[in-house]
Amino acid sequence: MSGSAERVAGSRDRKARRSRRLPADLQGKVVLITGANSGIGYFTAKALATAGCLVAALDIAIENLQVLAQSMPERVLALRCDVTGEEQVTAACESVAARWGRIDVLVNNACVSLYQPFEQRTLESFAHEIDVNYLGYVRMIRAVLPYMKRQGHGLIHNVSSGIGITGFGGASGYAATKGAIEGFTRSLALELEKYGIVCNLVHPPLVNTVSTKPLGLPQELMAKAEDVGWKIAKRMLCTRPVVTPDFRTAAFLIVARMFPAATGRLLTRMTAQASSRRESGPARAP
């Protein structure tokens, strides 16, 4: 490697390390994250634990979280929990409080999505998305609220999606649940502020995860889950009404709120084009 190439590589490494340097005041915070076995949730949990947070990581499958907990047993508590089950949610929160005495931050991240035309959907499929993506958030907040009120402080991050603002053809159920989260979060924030509890929205960019993969979005629009997880971890204590991991996502939200129909139509068209290219396969040489 030439000297100039080494300098460029070294500069990139330093930039990457700086981008993953997390605030010192995260040390010792108790953070509960749902949907944490993969994707954004997993990498956010990993970043927080690395920074010294005490992380309770919940999901219906926890094989990745168990490995993470083994590597940092004092900082990570992996719990199997289905957010559609109220008893499981209550038990999980009790376990966290029993181990660390409090819950400082809740990150509602668990979700499911189904990409299918409306006329092909069943009522049961809509009900399942609502049960996980909306009522799952409600159950988690109901469970952590007594602890946060007793503490006199708390921070609740509800992970949303730009699709909940713009709509998206073929994802009516997912978009509906994320739209519901928008109104729910803003309303709840007004109710809880008197207790010293902040409730806000977290808007990640489009990321290739288990929940977004069925949407069929073009890969060039997707960010890496690991990068986004670290960026969200860096903003974990942010109390603004809407938290975004970077300027690009913030700019997208501004456009989406100003021109929701046009943005939704563009995303839907781009997805249809990407799907058509995948189905036709690579072009053959003449």
N, C-alpha and C positions, 0 to 999 in steps of 0.2 A: 504494500500500500504506500502511495507517495505521501510526502509530507502534507500537501494540501488536502488530500483525501482523508488523512488522519485527523487534520484539524476540523474538517467538515463533520466527520463521524463523532469526534469528541464534542463538538458544539451541539449536535443532535442529542447525544447522551445527556449532556448537562441540561438541555432544555427539557428533556423528558423527565429527569429527576426533579427539576423545579416544578413542573406541572403536577407532579404527584407528591409535592410537599404539602402536608395537611396542617391546619391550624393547631397550635399547642393547646388551645382551650377545649379541644375534643377529648383530651386525656381524662379518663375516668367516667365519661358520660355513659349512661345506660341507654342503649338504643335497641329497639325492637323492630325488626324488619320482616315483613311477610313476602312470600314468593321469592325466597332467598336462595333456592337451591341451584339456580342457573341465571344466566343473563345479567341484567342490570342489578338485580337484587343481590346476586352472589358477589359480584365484584365490588358493590358498595359495602357489603358486609365485610369482605376481606380487607378493603382499604381502611375501614373504620377500626377494625381490630388491630391492624398494623400500626395505626396511629395511637393506640392505647385505649380505645373505647371498649366498653363491655357490651358485647353484641349478642342479643338473643335472635337467632335466625330461624324462621318458621317456614315450613312448606309441607306439602302432602308427601313429597319424596325428599329424603334428606341425605342421600348417599354422598353427594359432594360436600355438604355441610359437615357431615361426620368426619371427613378427612380434614377439613379446615379446623374443626374443633380439636382434633387430635394434635394438630400442629401448634395450636394456641389454646390449650385447655383452660387457662385462667381467664381468657378473654372472650371465648366463643361458647355459647350454649345452643346446640342444635336441637330443635324441637319439632317433632312431627305434628302438624296441625292443619286441619281442613277448615278454612275460614267460613265454610257453609254450616259448620256445626258449632252452635253456641256453647255447648259444654266443653268442647275441645279448646275453643278460644279462651274461655274463662280459666280453664286449667293451665293453659300455657302462660297466661299473664300472672297467675298465682305462682307458677314455678319461677318466673323471672324475678318477681318481687321477693320471693323466699330466698333466692340466691344472692341478690344484690341490693335488696331493700327499697328499691324505687324504680320508676320508669321515666326517664327524662325525655325521650324522643320516640315517637311511633312513626314508622314509614309504612304506609299502606301501599303495597306494591303488587300484591297477588292479583292476577287477572287471567281470563281466558278470552279467546276470540275465535269466531267462526266466519270464514269468508265464503259466503254462499248467497245467491240471489234470494230476495225476500220471498218469492213465491215457492221456493223450494224449502224454506225453513219450516220447522215445527214450532209449536208454542213451547214445547219442552226445552228446545234449544235456546229460545229467548229467555225463558225462566232461569236456565242454568247460568247464562251470562250475567243476568241481573243478580242472581244469588251470590256469585263470586265477586263480580266487579263493583257492585254497588252495596248490596247488603253485607258483603264480607267486610267492607270498610266500616259500615255502621256497627257491626258486631265488635270489631276490634276497638273502635273508639269507645263504645259502651263499656268494654272490659277495662280499658286503661284509665278511663276518666276518674274513677274514685281515687286511684293512686295519685294522679296529677293534681286533683283538687286538694287532697290531703297535703301534698308537697307545697302547694301554692304556686306551682309553675309546671309547664309542660309544652312540648312542641309536637304538633301533629302534621306530618307531611302526607298529603293525598296525591299519589301519582296519577296524572291525567294524560291527555293526549290531544294533539292539535286536531285529530279526526273528530273529537267531540265538539269542536267549534265549526269545522268546515263540512262535516259529513263525508261519506266515502261510499261509492257505489259497491254493493256487495258486502258491506260490513255494517248494516243498519243496527244490528243488536249491539255490537261493540261500541259503535259511535254513540248510540243512545245512552249506554251506561256511562261513558266518559263525559257526555254532555250533562248527565245527571250529577256526576261528581263535581262539575264546575259550580252549579247552583247550590248543591249541598254544602260544599266547602265554604263558599262565601257567606252563606247563611249561618253556618255553625261558628264561623270565626266571630261573628257579631255576638253570639250567645256566650261564647267561652272566654272572651277577653276580660270579663269582670273577675275571672278566677286566675288571671295571669297565665292563661293557656292560649297559645297561638295555633291556629289551624290555617294552613295554606296549601296552595297547589304547587306541585312539582311537575314541570313540563320537560321531559327528556326529548332529544331529537328522535327521528326515526332510527330505530336500532333493530338489527337482525336478531330477534329473540324468538322463543317458542310461541309467545302470544302474538307477535306481529308477522311471523312467517306465513300463516294462512292468508294474509292480506295480499300477498303476491307483489309487494312493492319492488320496484327496480333496485338492484343491489347498489347502484351508484348513488342512491339516495340514503343509504344506510350507514350509520356510524357504528363503530366497534363497541360492543357492550362493555369491555374492560375499560376503555377510555372514558366512556360516559359514567360508569360506576365510580371511578376515581374523582371525576369532576363533581358528581353529586355529593360524594363524601366530603369534599372540600367545602361545600355549601350547606352542610348538614345543620348548622346552627343558624342559618339565615331565617329571618322572621318576616321578610317581605311577603306580600300577598301572593305573588307568583315567583317561583324560583326556577331559573333556567341554568343549565350547566355552562353555556357559552353564548357569545354574542350572536352567532349564526342562528341559534335556536330562538333567541329573543327577537331577532329580526323577522324570522318566519312567523312567530306568533303575532307580531304587529300587522304583518300583511294578512294573515289568516283572519284576524278580527276585523280588519278594514274591508276585506273582500272575501268573505267566507264561501259564498257560492262559487265564485270563479276559482278559488284555490282548491276546493273540493273537486270541482270538475276537472281541473288540471291533473290532480293526483290520480283520479280515477282513470283518466285517459292515458296517462303515462303507464299505469299498471296494466291496462288492457294491451297497450303496445308491447310491453315487456313480456306479457304472457303469450302474445302472438308470436314473438320472436323465439321464445322457448319451445313452443309447439312446432314451429316450422323447422327448427334445428339449424345448425350451421350451414351457411351458403356453400354450395358445391362449386368447385372450379370448373369453368367451361371446358 
